[in-house]
Amino acid sequence: MNMLKDRKFWFCVVGIVVLGFLSGLLSGNPGSYYYSLQLPSFAPPSWLFGPMWTLLYLLMGISLYLLLNHENRKQRQTMVTLFVIQFIFNLLWTFFFFNLKNNLVAAIDITLLVIFLSMLMYHLWLNKRIVSWLMLPYYIWVLFATLLNYSIYFLN
């Protein structure tokens, strides 16, 4: 079946994007808080985050769909579980950083995100290489965000 005609594809893509959008929406005025902080010289402008996360969530939704259709049940279960765990840490980070304004808890959260995402990337590379390529921009962005989060924590 053509994946664009598969309802599960649209559920995954739209679902991930909507959850990401809601996470951002519930964070209040993130730009205001972001610019109230002492930022490192490499900090991107706040307007970049919306388009970047939209693209990353689209790629994550496609990735989730491909994982749910992976033929090996045990590998699928492992990869989907790691995907869900890292995604929960992703959503929690926004709450900790913007709602609680707790840069230390956010740094701990994003560290756990990197750990679970790294485990996922390892399994993807071994078992579903196309998904590892789709998730690579997200992985790089999360590594950058981790550096940014720790820099903000130490500067503030």
Residue frames as a rotation matrix with the C-alpha (Angstrom) as fourth column:
MET 1
0.577 0.817 0.000 0.00
0.817 -0.577 0.000 0.00
0.000 0.000 -1.000 0.00
ASN 2
-0.096 -0.528 0.844 1.16
0.440 -0.783 -0.439 3.51
0.893 0.329 0.308 -0.80
MET 3
-0.539 -0.170 -0.825 2.09
0.841 -0.050 -0.539 5.11
0.051 -0.984 0.170 2.53
LEU 4
-0.983 0.180 0.023 0.44
-0.181 -0.983 -0.019 8.43
0.019 -0.023 1.000 1.58
LYS 5
-0.220 0.950 -0.223 -2.87
-0.491 0.090 0.867 6.55
0.843 0.300 0.447 1.28
ASP 6
-0.235 0.042 -0.971 -2.38
0.630 0.768 -0.119 4.81
0.740 -0.640 -0.207 4.62
ARG 7
0.663 0.583 0.470 -4.30
0.009 -0.634 0.773 6.42
0.748 -0.508 -0.426 7.50
LYS 8
0.748 -0.444 -0.493 -1.64
0.643 0.300 0.704 5.23
-0.165 -0.844 0.510 9.93
PHE 9
-0.273 -0.856 0.439 0.91
0.914 -0.373 -0.160 7.38
0.301 0.358 0.884 8.06
TRP 10
-0.133 0.292 0.947 -1.18
0.094 -0.947 0.306 10.51
0.987 0.130 0.098 8.52
PHE 11
0.886 0.433 -0.163 -1.96
0.165 0.034 0.986 9.62
0.433 -0.901 -0.041 12.13
CYS 12
0.351 -0.846 -0.401 1.77
0.921 0.236 0.308 9.34
-0.166 -0.477 0.863 12.88
VAL 13
-0.504 -0.611 0.610 2.82
0.743 -0.667 -0.054 12.49
0.440 0.426 0.791 11.02
VAL 14
0.031 0.593 0.805 -0.06
-0.056 -0.803 0.594 14.72
0.998 -0.063 0.009 12.11
GLY 15
0.835 0.321 -0.447 -0.02
0.369 0.276 0.888 13.25
0.408 -0.906 0.112 15.63
ILE 16
0.054 -0.906 -0.419 3.66
0.995 0.011 0.103 13.98
-0.089 -0.423 0.902 16.22
VAL 17
-0.620 -0.271 0.736 3.40
0.467 -0.882 0.068 17.49
0.631 0.386 0.673 14.72
VAL 18
0.331 0.829 0.450 0.28
-0.029 -0.468 0.883 18.30
0.943 -0.306 -0.131 16.77
LEU 19
0.745 -0.110 -0.658 1.87
0.655 0.305 0.691 17.04
0.125 -0.946 0.300 20.00
GLY 20
-0.347 -0.937 -0.038 4.95
0.937 -0.346 -0.035 19.14
0.020 -0.048 0.999 19.28
PHE 21
-0.430 0.286 0.856 2.81
0.215 -0.889 0.404 22.17
0.877 0.358 0.321 18.44
LEU 22
0.674 0.737 -0.042 0.77
0.167 -0.097 0.981 21.75
0.720 -0.668 -0.188 21.64
SER 23
0.325 -0.661 -0.677 3.96
0.945 0.195 0.264 21.48
-0.043 -0.725 0.687 23.65
GLY 24
-0.702 -0.612 0.364 5.11
0.658 -0.753 0.002 24.79
0.273 0.241 0.931 22.20
LEU 25
-0.122 0.775 0.620 1.68
0.086 -0.614 0.785 26.38
0.989 0.149 0.009 22.59
LEU 26
0.779 0.464 -0.422 1.49
0.390 0.169 0.905 25.40
0.491 -0.870 -0.049 26.25
SER 27
-0.071 -0.907 -0.415 4.91
0.984 0.004 -0.176 26.89
0.161 -0.421 0.893 26.94
GLY 28
0.444 0.304 -0.843 3.48
0.550 -0.835 -0.011 30.42
-0.707 -0.458 -0.539 27.14
ASN 29
0.972 -0.188 -0.139 5.71
-0.233 -0.707 -0.668 33.04
0.027 0.682 -0.731 25.56
PRO 30
0.683 -0.729 0.044 8.96
0.669 0.649 0.362 31.16
-0.292 -0.218 0.931 24.99
GLY 31
0.228 -0.612 0.757 10.63
0.666 -0.469 -0.580 33.99
0.710 0.636 0.301 23.06
SER 32
0.632 0.094 0.770 10.17
-0.360 -0.844 0.398 36.36
0.687 -0.529 -0.499 25.97
TYR 33
0.911 -0.309 0.274 11.80
-0.142 0.388 0.911 33.96
-0.388 -0.868 0.310 28.43
TYR 34
0.575 -0.712 0.403 14.52
0.818 0.512 -0.263 32.97
-0.020 0.481 0.877 25.96
TYR 35
0.167 -0.515 0.841 15.60
0.435 -0.727 -0.531 36.59
0.885 0.455 0.102 25.46
SER 36
0.816 0.108 0.567 15.45
-0.421 -0.562 0.712 37.32
0.396 -0.820 -0.413 29.19
LEU 37
0.845 -0.530 0.071 18.35
0.372 0.678 0.634 34.88
-0.384 -0.509 0.770 29.66
GLN 38
0.198 -0.875 -0.441 22.02
-0.779 -0.414 0.471 35.50
-0.595 0.250 -0.764 29.19
LEU 39
0.950 0.241 0.201 22.64
-0.052 0.753 -0.656 33.53
-0.309 0.613 0.727 25.98
PRO 40
0.022 -0.968 0.249 25.88
0.409 0.236 0.881 32.14
-0.912 0.083 0.402 24.59
SER 41
-0.360 -0.262 -0.895 27.23
-0.541 -0.723 0.429 33.73
-0.760 0.639 0.118 21.41
PHE 42
-0.984 -0.076 -0.161 26.13
-0.176 0.567 0.805 30.73
0.030 0.820 -0.571 19.31
ALA 43
-0.486 0.868 0.098 22.48
0.325 0.284 -0.902 30.89
-0.811 -0.407 -0.420 20.42
PRO 44
-0.740 0.273 0.615 20.12
0.617 -0.089 0.782 30.99
0.268 0.958 -0.103 17.42
PRO 45
-0.815 0.528 0.239 17.34
-0.550 -0.835 -0.027 33.59
0.185 -0.153 0.971 17.20
SER 46
-0.600 0.615 0.511 14.04
-0.225 0.484 -0.846 32.47
-0.768 -0.623 -0.152 18.73
TRP 47
0.257 0.759 -0.598 12.19
-0.833 -0.139 -0.535 32.69
-0.490 0.636 0.597 15.37
LEU 48
-0.392 -0.504 -0.770 14.26
-0.841 0.536 0.077 29.76
0.374 0.677 -0.634 14.07
PHE 49
-0.854 -0.032 0.520 12.88
-0.360 0.757 -0.545 27.26
-0.376 -0.652 -0.658 16.58
GLY 50
0.092 0.991 0.102 9.31
-0.498 0.134 -0.857 27.08
-0.862 0.029 0.505 15.19
PRO 51
0.574 0.111 -0.811 10.24
-0.813 0.194 -0.549 26.22
0.096 0.975 0.201 11.58
MET 52
-0.487 -0.835 -0.256 13.05
-0.767 0.549 -0.331 23.92
0.417 0.035 -0.908 12.71
TRP 53
-0.732 0.237 0.639 10.86
-0.367 0.652 -0.663 21.95
-0.574 -0.720 -0.390 15.10
THR 54
0.393 0.896 -0.205 8.07
-0.669 0.126 -0.732 21.71
-0.630 0.425 0.649 12.51
LEU 55
0.271 -0.395 -0.878 10.49
-0.833 0.361 -0.419 20.10
0.482 0.845 -0.231 10.05
LEU 56
-0.762 -0.640 0.098 11.95
-0.589 0.622 -0.516 17.81
0.269 -0.451 -0.851 12.73
TYR 57
-0.387 0.703 0.596 8.49
-0.466 0.409 -0.785 16.70
-0.796 -0.582 0.169 13.92
LEU 58
0.563 0.535 -0.630 7.49
-0.808 0.197 -0.555 15.93
-0.173 0.822 0.543 10.32
LEU 59
-0.127 -0.720 -0.682 10.57
-0.707 0.548 -0.447 13.74
0.696 0.425 -0.579 9.93
MET 60
-0.849 -0.144 0.509 9.86
-0.503 0.515 -0.694 12.10
-0.162 -0.845 -0.510 13.30
GLY 61
0.108 0.972 0.206 6.27
-0.688 0.223 -0.691 11.33
-0.718 -0.067 0.693 12.27
ILE 62
0.526 -0.021 -0.850 7.44
-0.767 0.419 -0.485 9.68
0.367 0.908 0.204 9.05
SER 63
-0.551 -0.823 -0.137 10.05
-0.625 0.516 -0.586 7.78
0.553 -0.238 -0.798 11.07
LEU 64
-0.548 0.424 0.721 7.45
-0.613 0.384 -0.691 6.53
-0.570 -0.820 0.049 13.55
TYR 65
0.550 0.781 -0.295 5.27
-0.759 0.320 -0.567 5.29
-0.349 0.536 0.769 10.70
LEU 66
0.246 -0.539 -0.806 8.19
-0.665 0.512 -0.545 3.37
0.706 0.669 -0.232 9.18
LEU 67
-0.776 -0.529 0.342 9.06
-0.596 0.441 -0.671 1.90
0.204 -0.724 -0.658 12.58
LEU 68
-0.158 0.813 0.560 5.49
-0.701 0.307 -0.644 0.75
-0.695 -0.494 0.522 13.19
ASN 69
0.804 0.450 -0.389 5.67
-0.584 0.474 -0.659 -1.11
-0.113 0.757 0.644 9.87
HIS 70
-0.271 -0.954 -0.127 9.03
-0.956 0.283 -0.083 -2.76
0.116 0.099 -0.988 10.53
GLU 71
0.246 0.448 -0.859 8.73
-0.550 0.795 0.257 -6.47
0.798 0.409 0.442 9.83
ASN 72
-0.429 -0.473 -0.770 10.69
0.344 0.702 -0.623 -7.87
0.835 -0.532 -0.138 12.79
ARG 73
0.562 0.827 0.023 8.37
0.275 -0.212 0.938 -7.71
0.780 -0.521 -0.346 15.82
LYS 74
0.506 -0.426 -0.750 11.11
0.848 0.090 0.522 -7.74
-0.155 -0.900 0.407 18.50
GLN 75
-0.632 -0.752 0.184 13.18
0.775 -0.614 0.153 -5.05
-0.002 0.239 0.971 16.75
ARG 76
-0.241 0.645 0.725 10.03
0.295 -0.663 0.688 -3.01
0.924 0.380 -0.030 16.11
GLN 77
0.717 0.558 -0.418 9.04
0.529 -0.043 0.848 -3.18
0.455 -0.829 -0.326 19.77
THR 78
0.066 -0.794 -0.604 12.50
0.932 -0.167 0.322 -2.07
-0.357 -0.584 0.729 20.94
MET 79
-0.769 -0.436 0.467 12.73
0.607 -0.729 0.317 0.81
0.203 0.527 0.825 18.46
VAL 80
0.010 0.850 0.526 9.18
0.275 -0.508 0.816 2.06
0.961 0.136 -0.240 19.03
THR 81
0.668 0.191 -0.719 9.66
0.729 0.024 0.684 1.92
0.148 -0.981 -0.124 22.81
LEU 82
-0.311 -0.863 -0.399 12.87
0.858 -0.435 0.272 3.94
-0.408 -0.257 0.876 22.58
PHE 83
-0.625 0.170 0.762 11.16
0.466 -0.702 0.539 6.37
0.626 0.692 0.359 20.19
VAL 84
0.444 0.892 0.085 8.29
0.399 -0.282 0.872 6.93
0.802 -0.353 -0.481 22.64
ILE 85
0.480 -0.318 -0.818 10.61
0.853 -0.051 0.520 7.35
-0.207 -0.947 0.247 25.65
GLN 86
-0.640 -0.768 -0.015 12.83
0.738 -0.620 0.265 9.91
-0.213 0.159 0.964 23.91
PHE 87
-0.411 0.562 0.717 9.74
0.391 -0.602 0.696 11.74
0.824 0.566 0.028 22.62
ILE 88
0.654 0.621 -0.432 8.35
0.633 -0.137 0.762 12.02
0.414 -0.771 -0.483 26.16
PHE 89
0.036 -0.724 -0.689 11.65
0.841 -0.350 0.412 13.53
-0.540 -0.594 0.597 27.33
ASN 90
-0.733 -0.245 0.635 11.48
0.619 -0.627 0.473 15.88
0.282 0.739 0.611 24.33
LEU 91
0.107 0.880 0.462 8.01
0.372 -0.466 0.803 17.13
0.922 0.086 -0.377 25.33
LEU 92
0.664 0.116 -0.739 8.93
0.746 -0.048 0.664 17.37
0.042 -0.992 -0.118 29.01
TRP 93
-0.415 -0.907 -0.073 11.95
0.906 -0.420 0.056 19.54
-0.081 -0.043 0.996 28.21
THR 94
-0.440 0.317 0.840 9.71
0.307 -0.826 0.472 22.37
0.844 0.466 0.266 26.96
PHE 95
0.666 0.740 -0.098 7.72
0.291 -0.137 0.947 22.25
0.687 -0.659 -0.306 30.19
PHE 96
0.459 -0.555 -0.694 10.81
0.866 0.104 0.490 22.26
-0.200 -0.825 0.528 32.41
PHE 97
-0.564 -0.799 0.207 12.64
0.826 -0.542 0.158 24.97
-0.014 0.260 0.966 30.48
PHE 98
-0.701 0.283 0.655 9.84
0.141 -0.845 0.516 27.39
0.699 0.454 0.552 29.58
ASN 99
0.365 0.928 0.075 7.04
0.074 -0.109 0.991 26.74
0.928 -0.357 -0.109 32.08
LEU 100
0.777 -0.113 -0.619 9.06
0.627 0.219 0.748 25.97
0.052 -0.969 0.241 35.20
LYS 101
0.736 -0.589 0.333 11.98
-0.372 -0.763 -0.528 28.12
0.565 0.265 -0.781 34.02
ASN 102
0.671 -0.510 0.539 14.25
-0.388 0.378 0.841 25.53
-0.632 -0.773 0.055 35.60
ASN 103
0.500 -0.538 -0.679 17.34
-0.822 -0.049 -0.567 25.28
0.272 0.841 -0.467 33.44
LEU 104
-0.547 -0.720 0.427 18.95
-0.819 0.565 -0.096 22.60
-0.172 -0.402 -0.899 35.62
VAL 105
-0.076 0.599 0.797 15.99
-0.156 0.783 -0.603 20.22
-0.985 -0.170 0.034 35.47
ALA 106
0.843 0.348 -0.411 15.75
-0.418 -0.056 -0.907 20.92
-0.338 0.936 0.098 31.73
ALA 107
0.036 -0.924 -0.381 19.46
-0.976 0.049 -0.211 20.06
0.214 0.380 -0.900 31.39
ILE 108
-0.599 -0.174 0.782 18.94
-0.485 0.856 -0.181 16.78
-0.638 -0.487 -0.597 33.23
ASP 109
0.402 0.857 0.322 15.93
-0.123 0.399 -0.909 16.02
-0.907 0.325 0.266 31.04
ILE 110
0.762 -0.117 -0.637 17.75
-0.647 -0.176 -0.742 16.76
-0.025 0.977 -0.210 27.79
THR 111
-0.402 -0.909 0.111 20.66
-0.912 0.409 0.046 14.58
-0.087 -0.082 -0.993 28.94
LEU 112
-0.356 0.378 0.855 18.23
-0.114 0.890 -0.442 11.68
-0.928 -0.255 -0.273 29.38
LEU 113
0.744 0.605 -0.284 16.76
-0.296 -0.082 -0.952 12.55
-0.599 0.792 0.118 25.98
VAL 114
0.233 -0.750 -0.619 20.22
-0.964 -0.093 -0.249 12.30
0.129 0.654 -0.745 24.40
ILE 115
-0.631 -0.481 0.609 20.85
-0.611 0.792 -0.008 8.96
-0.478 -0.377 -0.793 26.08
PHE 116
-0.010 0.719 0.695 17.60
0.117 0.691 -0.713 7.39
-0.993 0.074 -0.091 24.88
LEU 117
0.808 0.258 -0.530 17.86
-0.438 -0.339 -0.833 9.02
-0.395 0.905 -0.161 21.47
SER 118
-0.152 -0.937 -0.315 21.41
-0.987 0.126 0.102 7.69
-0.055 0.326 -0.944 21.10
MET 119
-0.591 0.026 0.807 20.17
-0.193 0.966 -0.172 4.20
-0.784 -0.257 -0.566 21.95
LEU 120
0.514 0.844 0.152 17.40
0.054 0.145 -0.988 4.61
-0.856 0.516 0.029 19.39
MET 121
0.569 -0.347 -0.745 19.84
-0.803 -0.428 -0.414 5.83
-0.175 0.834 -0.523 16.74
TYR 122
-0.558 -0.788 0.261 22.05
-0.738 0.615 0.279 2.79
-0.380 -0.037 -0.924 17.36
HIS 123
-0.318 0.529 0.787 19.12
0.195 0.848 -0.492 0.41
-0.928 -0.003 -0.373 16.87
LEU 124
0.721 0.587 -0.369 17.94
-0.196 -0.338 -0.921 2.34
-0.665 0.736 -0.129 13.82
TRP 125
0.095 -0.781 -0.617 21.39
-0.973 -0.203 0.107 2.15
-0.209 0.591 -0.779 12.23
LEU 126
-0.779 -0.436 0.450 21.47
-0.408 0.898 0.164 -1.61
-0.476 -0.056 -0.878 12.73
ASN 127
-0.581 0.634 0.511 17.86
0.482 0.773 -0.412 -2.41
-0.656 0.007 -0.755 11.81
LYS 128
0.486 0.798 0.356 16.19
0.825 -0.284 -0.488 0.40
-0.289 0.531 -0.797 9.87
ARG 129
-0.448 -0.891 -0.065 18.89
0.816 -0.438 0.378 2.50
-0.365 0.117 0.923 8.22
ILE 130
-0.365 0.354 0.861 16.48
0.588 -0.629 0.508 4.77
0.722 0.692 0.021 6.27
VAL 131
0.742 0.665 -0.083 14.89
0.455 -0.410 0.790 5.85
0.492 -0.625 -0.607 9.56
SER 132
0.243 -0.730 -0.638 18.31
0.830 -0.183 0.526 6.58
-0.501 -0.658 0.562 11.05
TRP 133
-0.706 -0.485 0.516 18.89
0.697 -0.605 0.385 9.00
0.126 0.632 0.765 8.15
LEU 134
0.066 0.825 0.561 15.46
0.433 -0.530 0.729 10.60
0.899 0.195 -0.392 8.68
MET 135
0.853 0.277 -0.442 16.17
0.496 -0.171 0.851 11.02
0.160 -0.946 -0.283 12.39
LEU 136
-0.061 -0.995 -0.084 19.73
0.988 -0.049 -0.145 12.33
0.140 -0.092 0.986 11.93
PRO 137
-0.340 -0.074 0.938 18.76
0.185 -0.983 -0.011 16.05
0.922 0.169 0.348 11.66
TYR 138
0.714 0.650 0.260 16.75
-0.190 -0.177 0.966 15.70
0.674 -0.739 -0.002 14.87
TYR 139
0.677 -0.533 -0.508 19.67
0.733 0.553 0.397 13.96
0.069 -0.641 0.764 16.60
ILE 140
-0.372 -0.847 0.381 22.08
0.799 -0.500 -0.332 16.72
0.472 0.181 0.863 15.56
TRP 141
-0.042 0.448 0.893 19.60
-0.128 -0.889 0.440 19.40
0.991 -0.096 0.095 16.67
VAL 142
0.905 0.394 -0.162 19.13
0.076 0.225 0.971 17.74
0.419 -0.891 0.173 20.07
LEU 143
0.229 -0.901 -0.368 22.90
0.970 0.242 0.010 17.56
0.081 -0.359 0.930 20.57
PHE 144
-0.535 -0.364 0.763 23.12
0.410 -0.901 -0.142 21.27
0.739 0.236 0.631 19.73
ALA 145
0.353 0.774 0.526 20.17
-0.226 -0.475 0.851 22.02
0.908 -0.419 0.007 22.04
THR 146
0.751 -0.155 -0.641 21.94
0.616 0.514 0.597 20.13
0.237 -0.843 0.482 24.82
LEU 147
-0.366 -0.930 0.022 25.02
0.901 -0.360 -0.243 22.30
0.234 -0.069 0.970 24.45
LEU 148
-0.396 0.317 0.862 22.79
0.014 -0.936 0.351 25.38
0.918 0.151 0.367 24.37
ASN 149
0.679 0.728 -0.094 20.84
0.058 0.075 0.996 24.28
0.732 -0.681 0.009 27.46
TYR 150
0.445 -0.592 -0.672 24.00
0.895 0.312 0.317 23.63
0.022 -0.743 0.669 29.49
SER 151
-0.586 -0.662 0.468 25.50
0.668 -0.721 -0.184 26.93
0.460 0.205 0.864 28.33
ILE 152
0.000 0.689 0.725 22.38
-0.152 -0.717 0.681 28.79
0.988 -0.110 0.105 29.42
TYR 153
0.803 0.283 -0.525 22.41
0.412 0.372 0.831 26.99
0.431 -0.884 0.182 32.76
PHE 154
0.062 -0.872 -0.485 26.02
0.997 0.027 0.078 27.98
-0.054 -0.488 0.871 33.45
LEU 155
-0.661 -0.299 0.688 25.56
0.452 -0.891 0.046 31.56
0.600 0.341 0.724 32.22
ASN 156
-0.022 0.769 0.639 22.47
-0.375 -0.599 0.708 32.15
0.927 -0.224 0.301 34.33
